[in-house]
């Protein structure tokens, strides 16, 4: 479960005031809203990259508001993947495990497992500039999942892809979610994408979040 309790955050004239929401455990939630309304800021508050001025963040039964990002049990896929430009794919996927000082054997096994699952096992020695957009997003997803997080945050992970690749990766995301049973929160502007993925839908508008009806055709 992800729970925001009366989150407040301000930067210049922009503010989020009294934001509260609950993403049920093991659900796939989608957050929609216009550009600049604060969706990415909310994800960054949840994963610890920004500190709220007031309010709290809970992951499961834990208050993580003051915990550093690496101790929250969260995997994060930022917009456009944000892969390290000089790091090959196998090292990208294993990055979080190396930070946690896992053994070389454990890292290798986990990288191979995720690479097969995500269909990038033939790309492990490539650099990001030799990958397609869809391949980069699969690698970014593998990096986010490597440490087996309980929560997965995705910031418009399909926005840079063409329609066919977007559909393929949406199917993969839903499959991964069902298999791993993580709690997911996914930002998008795309109603069709929300219909494909969402178990629960939220909209951020005017500095407030409200739950919304699922689009027609949602699974």
Backbone torsions as a table, in degrees:
resi	resn	phi	psi	omega
1	UNK	NA	141.9	171.0
2	UNK	-114.0	129.0	178.3
3	UNK	-133.1	124.8	171.5
4	UNK	-105.7	132.1	-176.2
5	UNK	-121.4	101.4	174.7
6	UNK	52.9	48.7	-179.3
7	UNK	-70.4	131.3	174.2
8	UNK	-125.3	136.5	179.5
9	UNK	-153.0	142.1	-176.3
10	UNK	-139.3	140.3	170.9
11	UNK	-143.6	108.6	-175.9
12	UNK	61.0	-126.3	-178.7
13	UNK	-86.8	-6.3	-178.4
14	UNK	-91.3	138.7	176.7
15	UNK	-149.3	150.8	165.9
16	UNK	-111.6	129.0	-173.0
17	UNK	-130.4	118.2	174.1
18	UNK	66.0	38.1	-179.0
19	UNK	-76.6	125.1	174.9
20	UNK	-132.8	139.1	172.9
21	UNK	-160.3	158.0	175.2
22	UNK	-130.8	122.5	172.2
23	UNK	-100.3	114.2	-176.8
24	UNK	-60.7	150.3	179.9
25	UNK	-56.3	135.0	174.2
26	UNK	68.0	11.5	175.5
27	UNK	-91.4	162.9	174.7
28	UNK	-109.2	104.2	-178.5
29	UNK	-100.2	144.4	176.1
30	UNK	-120.0	134.7	177.8
31	UNK	-114.0	121.0	179.7
32	UNK	-114.4	161.7	178.9
33	UNK	163.8	160.7	-176.7
34	UNK	-67.4	161.3	176.9
35	UNK	-58.9	132.8	177.4
36	UNK	84.8	6.8	-176.2
37	UNK	-84.6	-9.4	175.6
38	UNK	113.1	11.5	-177.6
39	UNK	-62.4	-48.3	-179.9
40	UNK	-64.7	-38.5	177.3
41	UNK	-57.8	-42.0	178.6
42	UNK	-62.2	-43.4	177.3
43	UNK	-60.6	-41.9	-179.0
44	UNK	-67.3	-31.2	174.5
45	UNK	-68.2	-42.5	179.9
46	UNK	-62.9	-41.8	-175.9
47	UNK	-88.7	-3.0	172.4
48	UNK	96.4	8.4	178.7
49	UNK	-80.6	-18.7	173.3
50	UNK	-130.8	144.7	178.7
51	UNK	-101.7	123.3	178.8
52	UNK	-67.9	150.6	176.0
53	UNK	-72.3	-28.7	178.2
54	UNK	-155.0	162.5	178.9
55	UNK	94.1	178.8	-174.2
56	UNK	-137.7	158.9	176.8
57	UNK	-123.6	127.2	176.6
58	UNK	-120.5	136.3	173.0
59	UNK	-117.5	113.6	-171.3
60	UNK	62.4	-128.4	179.7
61	UNK	-97.9	13.1	-175.8
62	UNK	-106.4	135.6	168.9
63	UNK	-83.9	111.7	-175.8
64	UNK	-109.1	12.9	-172.4
65	UNK	-52.5	-37.6	-177.5
66	UNK	-106.8	4.9	178.8
67	UNK	-76.8	145.1	174.3
68	UNK	-67.0	158.5	-175.6
69	UNK	-53.6	-41.3	-175.4
70	UNK	-69.4	-9.5	-178.1
71	UNK	-109.4	12.9	-176.0
72	UNK	-97.6	-9.3	-178.1
73	UNK	69.2	36.8	-175.2
74	UNK	-120.1	136.1	167.9
75	UNK	-103.0	136.2	-173.0
76	UNK	-129.4	125.7	173.4
77	UNK	-108.7	100.2	-179.6
78	UNK	-71.2	167.2	-178.9
79	UNK	-57.2	134.8	-178.8
80	UNK	64.3	16.5	172.2
81	UNK	80.9	-39.9	178.8
82	UNK	51.8	50.6	176.8
83	UNK	-71.6	153.3	176.6
84	UNK	-74.1	122.4	-169.0
85	UNK	-66.2	-25.9	-175.9
86	UNK	-105.1	14.5	-175.0
87	UNK	-115.0	129.1	179.7
88	UNK	-70.8	166.1	-171.9
89	UNK	-58.3	-44.5	-177.2
90	UNK	-62.0	-33.9	179.0
91	UNK	-77.4	-31.4	174.5
92	UNK	-60.6	-49.6	-176.3
93	UNK	-65.9	-36.4	-177.4
94	UNK	-85.4	1.1	-171.3
95	UNK	-57.9	-49.9	-177.0
96	UNK	-63.1	-32.7	-180.0
97	UNK	-72.7	-35.2	176.6
98	UNK	-67.2	-38.8	176.7
99	UNK	-59.9	-32.3	-179.6
100	UNK	-89.6	7.5	176.6
101	UNK	57.9	39.7	173.9
102	UNK	-73.2	159.1	-177.4
103	UNK	-69.4	155.3	179.5
104	UNK	-58.7	-37.9	-179.6
105	UNK	-65.8	-45.2	178.8
106	UNK	-62.2	-42.6	179.3
107	UNK	-61.7	-47.0	-178.5
108	UNK	-60.6	-44.6	-179.1
109	UNK	-64.1	-42.5	-178.5
110	UNK	-68.7	-40.4	178.1
111	UNK	-61.9	-45.8	-179.8
112	UNK	-63.4	-41.1	179.8
113	UNK	-61.2	-49.3	-179.0
114	UNK	-68.7	-39.1	-179.5
115	UNK	-60.5	-42.0	176.5
116	UNK	-65.5	-44.4	-177.8
117	UNK	-61.7	-36.0	-176.0
118	UNK	-96.0	-1.0	177.4
119	UNK	72.9	30.7	179.3
120	UNK	-123.0	18.3	-177.5
121	UNK	-65.5	-20.8	177.0
122	UNK	-86.3	1.5	-174.9
123	UNK	-115.1	9.6	-167.5
124	UNK	-63.1	-23.7	-178.6
125	UNK	-103.4	12.5	179.2
126	UNK	-92.7	152.1	171.6
127	UNK	-88.7	159.3	-176.3
128	UNK	-56.3	-33.9	-177.4
129	UNK	-69.7	-11.0	176.6
130	UNK	-99.9	14.1	-179.9
131	UNK	-111.4	150.3	172.0
132	UNK	-76.8	170.9	179.1
133	UNK	-60.1	-43.6	178.3
134	UNK	-64.4	-39.1	177.8
135	UNK	-64.9	-40.3	178.8
136	UNK	-61.9	-40.5	-179.6
137	UNK	-69.0	-34.0	176.1
138	UNK	-66.0	-39.0	177.7
139	UNK	-66.7	-43.0	178.3
140	UNK	-61.1	-37.6	177.1
141	UNK	-65.6	-42.4	176.7
142	UNK	-60.9	-42.0	177.4
143	UNK	-60.7	-40.4	-179.1
144	UNK	-69.1	-29.6	-175.5
145	UNK	-92.6	-9.3	-169.2
146	UNK	-58.2	-40.2	-176.6
147	UNK	-88.2	14.5	177.2
148	UNK	55.7	59.5	-178.8
149	UNK	-70.6	157.9	174.2
150	UNK	-87.5	-17.7	-178.3
151	UNK	-130.4	137.9	178.2
152	UNK	-123.4	124.1	177.9
153	UNK	-110.9	131.8	-175.5
154	UNK	-131.5	119.3	-177.4
155	UNK	-101.0	96.0	179.8
156	UNK	47.2	55.8	-174.3
157	UNK	-70.4	-15.6	-176.8
158	UNK	-108.4	-0.7	-168.1
159	UNK	-66.2	-28.5	-176.3
160	UNK	-91.0	4.0	-174.4
161	UNK	-101.1	153.8	174.1
162	UNK	-74.1	171.7	-169.4
163	UNK	-61.1	-42.6	-178.2
164	UNK	-64.9	-46.1	179.0
165	UNK	-65.6	-36.2	179.1
166	UNK	-61.4	-43.9	179.3
167	UNK	-64.7	-42.9	-179.4
168	UNK	-61.1	-43.8	-177.2
169	UNK	-73.9	-31.2	175.0
170	UNK	-62.9	-42.0	176.6
171	UNK	-62.1	-42.6	178.2
172	UNK	-62.8	-44.2	179.7
173	UNK	-59.7	-44.1	-179.8
174	UNK	-65.5	-39.5	178.6
175	UNK	-64.2	-45.3	179.1
176	UNK	-62.2	-42.5	-179.8
177	UNK	-61.5	-45.7	-179.6
178	UNK	-64.4	-39.2	-177.7
179	UNK	-71.6	-44.6	-173.5
180	UNK	-90.0	-17.0	177.5
181	UNK	59.1	36.1	173.6
182	UNK	-79.8	159.9	170.6
183	UNK	-90.0	120.7	-173.8
184	UNK	-115.0	142.2	172.2
185	UNK	-130.8	118.9	-167.2
186	UNK	-125.1	125.1	176.1
187	UNK	-90.6	136.3	172.1
188	UNK	-156.1	158.7	169.2
189	UNK	-100.4	-6.5	-165.4
190	UNK	-97.2	114.6	-178.8
191	UNK	-63.9	-36.6	178.7
192	UNK	-64.8	-40.6	177.2
193	UNK	-61.7	-43.8	177.8
194	UNK	-61.5	-40.4	179.7
195	UNK	-64.5	-35.5	179.4
196	UNK	-68.9	-34.0	-165.5
197	UNK	-111.0	-31.9	-163.3
198	UNK	-77.1	132.8	160.9
199	UNK	-89.4	-32.4	178.1
200	UNK	-141.8	141.7	-174.4
201	UNK	-122.6	132.3	175.5
202	UNK	-120.4	151.0	172.8
203	UNK	-125.5	135.8	176.1
204	UNK	-106.2	118.7	-176.8
205	UNK	-150.8	131.4	178.4
206	UNK	62.4	30.5	178.7
207	UNK	78.1	10.0	179.4
208	UNK	-129.4	147.6	177.6
209	UNK	-105.5	134.8	173.1
210	UNK	-134.2	147.9	174.8
211	UNK	-75.7	142.7	-174.8
212	UNK	-126.4	161.7	176.4
213	UNK	-67.9	144.2	177.1
214	UNK	-68.9	143.7	177.4
215	UNK	-63.0	154.9	176.1
216	UNK	-57.8	137.4	178.2
217	UNK	89.7	2.6	-179.7
218	UNK	-69.2	151.6	-176.7
219	UNK	-93.5	NA	NA
